[in-house]
Structure formats: structure tokens, C-alpha cells
Amino acid sequence: MRKLTSAEITSLYYSDPGVRAELVAHYDALLAPFDVGDYGLAEPEMGETRLAVRRRLQAAAGRRGWMLAFVPTEGEGLVFQVRATG
């Protein structure tokens, strides 16, 4: 555990919204070629966690009106199926 610096605290509250928008656009583009019923494999890039990738994919699917069903697997990759909501 460590104490945050004033610069780190400032960056928490005043982060660049452009970075977040780029990340949203990136994950939206990743799901663009998929349709309901398709399966996919997502592998975290360096510095990303499986949980972060999973949450970002779920958010991107939600923006399309879909949900993702993740298949339990071993290793770093996340296998998912695109499903319709409702």
C-alpha cells in the first residue's frame, strides 16, 4: 500500500475524456464484425487484465443491444458467444 501523490489524485478527477472515448471506440470496433450467435476469442493485450477486457466487451455488447455469454476456459483468452438480450 502507498499514499497517492497530488499528481495521481489530480489525474483521477481530471483525466482526459479523449482516452476513454478512444477505448470505447476500440471495443465497439472489435465487436462490429459479430452477429448474434457468433463466437469470439479475446486475448488481453499487454497491460490489460482479463477482467478489464471482459467488462469492456460487455459494455460494447450492451451498446449494440446484445449480451455476451463467456465460456469457461484455461489460459489468458476469453471465449464468448454473442446473444440477443431479452
Backbone as a ProteinNet text record, in pm:
[ID]
protein_1_A
[PRIMARY]
MRKLTSAEITSLYYSDPGVRAELVAHYDALLAPFDVGDYGLAEPEMGETRLAVRRRLQAAAGRRGWMLAFVPTEGEGLVFQVRATG
[TERTIARY]
84.9	0	89.8	42.4	119.4	25.4	73.7	-2.8	8.9	-102.3	-102.2	-41.3	26.8	82	-29.1	-4.6	-106.1	-130.9	-28.9	-47	-137.1	-121.3	-205.7	-350.7	-369.9	-504.9	-570.9	-497.3	-549.4	-588.8	-505.9	-537.2	-661.8	-692.5	-814.7	-939.2	-936.4	-1052.9	-1059	-944.9	-941.1	-874.9	-909.1	-848.2	-901.1	-823.4	-855.9	-972.4	-1088.2	-1201.5	-1175.5	-1077.7	-1045.3	-993.2	-919.6	-865	-978.3	-1074.2	-1187.8	-1268.9	-1290.7	-1365.9	-1293.8	-1161.7	-1084.2	-1099.3	-1097.7	-1112.2	-1250.5	-1354	-1490.7	-1499.1	-1444	-1447.4	-1371	-1259.7	-1180.4	-1260.2	-1325.3	-1401.9	-1528.7	-1589.6	-1704.3	-1661.4	-1544.1	-1493.4	-1459.9	-1412.1	-1380.4	-1504.7	-1619.5	-1742.9	-1819.8	-1777.9	-1850.7	-1872.9	-1777	-1799.9	-1887.7	-1925.1	-2001.1	-2151.2	-2221.5	-2367	-2411.7	-2538.6	-2594.5	-2569.2	-2518.5	-2488.1	-2341.2	-2266.3	-2123.2	-2045.1	-1933.9	-1839.5	-1714.3	-1645.4	-1522.1	-1421.8	-1298.3	-1188.8	-1121.4	-1115.4	-1048.4	-929	-814.2	-692.6	-644.9	-626.6	-581.2	-447.3	-436.4	-309.9	-220.7	-94	-0.5	-50.8	-55.9	-101.5	-249.8	-325.9	-469.3	-492.9	-595.6	-634	-753.3	-772.5	-888.4	-1018.1	-1022.6	-1143.8	-1174.4	-1072.8	-1094	-1145.5	-1086.4	-1130.1	-1273.9	-1305.2	-1441.2	-1543.2	-1513.2	-1605.6	-1621.2	-1512	-1518.7	-1597.2	-1579	-1655.7	-1804.3	-1835.9	-1976.1	-2040.1	-1967	-2019.8	-2042.7	-1948.2	-1962.9	-2081.4	-2099.1	-2213.3	-2343.8	-2347.2	-2466.6	-2505.5	-2406.4	-2435.2	-2497.3	-2476	-2534.7	-2666.2	-2705.2	-2827.3	-2807.1	-2684.3	-2650.3	-2604.7	-2585.3	-2515.6	-2413.9	-2311.8	-2210.2	-2215.6	-2211.4	-2202.1	-2058.8	-1986	-1847.1	-1837.1	-1753.3	-1731.6	-1608.2	-1618.9	-1501.7	-1388.8	-1271.2	-1153.6	-1031.5	-926.3	-797.3	-713.7	-620.3	-534.1	-583.5	-518.7	-547.6	-666.5	-698.9	-805.4	-944.4	-1035	-1174.7	-1259.4	-1326.4	-1415.6	-1556.4	-1626.7	-1761.2	-1853.5	-1983.6	-2087	-2173.6	-2206.8	-2293.1	-2437.4	-2513.6	-2655.4	-2742.2	-2864.4	-2960.9	-3009.6	-3038.3	-3095.2	-3244.2	-3298.5	-3443.5	-3493.1
-115.7	0	122.5	228.8	352.1	470.4	583.8	707.2	764.4	814.2	872.1	1011.9	1044.7	1178.6	1273.9	1402.9	1500	1491.3	1459.2	1444.2	1325.1	1214.7	1097.7	1126.8	1200.9	1236.9	1326.7	1423.7	1512.6	1435.2	1338.4	1260.4	1174	1135.6	1059.1	1141.7	1266.9	1352.8	1429.3	1451.5	1532.8	1457.9	1332.8	1255.2	1301.6	1275.9	1316.9	1232.9	1293.3	1215.1	1154.5	1208.1	1154.3	1012.1	979.3	844.4	744.1	780.3	691.7	672.7	780	772.2	683.8	692.3	606.2	459.4	430.8	293.4	238.9	319.8	280	250.2	338.6	319.3	193.7	166.6	46.7	-80.9	-90	-210.6	-221.5	-108.5	-112.3	-167.1	-125.8	-173.5	-322.5	-370.1	-512.6	-599.7	-552.3	-630.9	-606.9	-510	-475.2	-592.8	-680.8	-789.5	-903.9	-900.4	-1009.8	-991.2	-1103.9	-1108.2	-1198.6	-1191.7	-1278.5	-1424	-1501.2	-1641.7	-1669.2	-1566.6	-1584	-1605.1	-1678	-1697	-1616.7	-1574.4	-1499.9	-1533.4	-1496.6	-1514.1	-1379.7	-1331.6	-1205.3	-1235.6	-1184.3	-1203	-1067.3	-1054.2	-925.9	-884	-756.2	-702	-676.1	-650.1	-625.7	-509.7	-532	-429.8	-436.4	-520.8	-535.8	-661	-658	-777.3	-842.8	-969.4	-1041.1	-973.5	-932.1	-869.3	-738.8	-658.4	-531.8	-557.4	-653.8	-687.1	-736.7	-820.3	-874	-761.5	-670.1	-558.9	-469.1	-441.2	-355.1	-420.6	-550.8	-622.7	-624.6	-647.8	-648.2	-511.7	-405.5	-270.7	-245.1	-286.8	-268	-348.7	-469.6	-551.9	-485.5	-432.5	-364	-245.1	-172.4	-59.8	-105.5	-232.2	-288.4	-361.5	-367.8	-439.1	-589.1	-629.4	-770.5	-796	-924.8	-966	-1070.7	-1088.8	-1188.9	-1298.2	-1422.2	-1537.1	-1588.2	-1581.6	-1623.9	-1771.9	-1842.2	-1985.3	-2002.8	-2080.5	-2101.5	-2169.8	-2111	-2165.6	-2149.4	-2219.5	-2201.7	-2108.4	-2042.4	-1953.1	-1809.5	-1725.6	-1582.5	-1542	-1619.4	-1581.9	-1592.9	-1509.4	-1511	-1554.3	-1666.7	-1715.7	-1671.6	-1616.2	-1566.6	-1596.8	-1597	-1607.8	-1483.3	-1427.4	-1310.9	-1357.9	-1300.8	-1337.3	-1211.4	-1229.1	-1118.5	-1099.8	-978.5	-954.6	-975.2	-1016.6	-1031.5	-1154.9
0	0	0	-69.3	-69	-78.1	-38.8	-44.8	-186.2	-241.3	-374.6	-372.4	-481.2	-494.4	-538.2	-525.7	-567.4	-717.7	-794.9	-940	-972.1	-898.5	-919	-881	-775.1	-732.3	-836.3	-886.8	-990.1	-1114	-1152.6	-1272.5	-1254.1	-1131.9	-1105.7	-1134.6	-1096.8	-1109.6	-1241.1	-1301.5	-1423	-1537.6	-1554.8	-1662.4	-1798.1	-1898.4	-2034.8	-2086.8	-2115.7	-2164.8	-2302.5	-2376	-2507.2	-2501.1	-2397.2	-2382.1	-2363.9	-2280.7	-2256.4	-2384.8	-2458.9	-2583.8	-2685.9	-2690.1	-2780.1	-2742.1	-2614.5	-2566.9	-2601.9	-2582.8	-2617.9	-2767	-2849.8	-2995.2	-3035.7	-2969	-2999.6	-2974.9	-2860.4	-2827.8	-2912.2	-2945.6	-3037.1	-3172.5	-3219.9	-3348.6	-3343.9	-3230	-3217	-3232.2	-3183.9	-3192.8	-3323.1	-3403	-3525.4	-3621	-3642.4	-3738.2	-3685.2	-3558.5	-3498.2	-3516.9	-3518	-3517.4	-3403.6	-3370.7	-3266.6	-3305.2	-3210.7	-3232.9	-3260.3	-3298.1	-3326.3	-3197.4	-3211	-3100.8	-3130.9	-3026.5	-3043.5	-2936.3	-2962.5	-2867.2	-2850.3	-2728.3	-2698.1	-2609.9	-2650.9	-2572.1	-2522	-2391.6	-2336.7	-2396.7	-2427.5	-2474.8	-2355	-2379.4	-2270.5	-2184.2	-2055.2	-1961.8	-1931	-2000.7	-1974.3	-1890.3	-1809.9	-1734.5	-1803.1	-1774	-1828.8	-1784.9	-1659.7	-1606.7	-1679.7	-1705.4	-1776.4	-1917.6	-1985.9	-2122.2	-2120	-2024.6	-2012.9	-1991.3	-1900	-1873.2	-1995	-2062.6	-2180.9	-2293.6	-2311.5	-2413.5	-2378.7	-2252.2	-2210.4	-2232.6	-2204.9	-2225.9	-2374.8	-2458.7	-2603.2	-2656.1	-2605.8	-2647.2	-2603.1	-2483.7	-2434.1	-2519.8	-2570.5	-2659	-2791	-2828.3	-2950.1	-2921.4	-2795.2	-2759.9	-2746.4	-2723	-2706.3	-2563.6	-2536.5	-2415.1	-2457.1	-2378.8	-2407.4	-2302.4	-2348.7	-2259.1	-2268.3	-2158.3	-2157.8	-2124.9	-2200.3	-2183.8	-2095.1	-1987.4	-1901.2	-1979.3	-1972.1	-2041	-1953	-1989.8	-1923.7	-2009.1	-1949.1	-2024.1	-2017.7	-2095.9	-2092.5	-2178.8	-2280.2	-2372.6	-2310.8	-2360.9	-2318.7	-2438.1	-2425.8	-2531	-2495.1	-2594.3	-2567.5	-2685	-2654.9	-2758.2	-2748.7	-2865.2	-2871.4	-2865.3	-2774.6	-2760.2	-2760.8	-2804.5	-2802.3	-2659.6	-2621.8	-2489.2	-2495.4	-2382.9	-2373.9	-2423.7
[MASK]
++++++++++++++++++++++++++++++++++++++++++++++++++++++++++++++++++++++++++++++++++++++

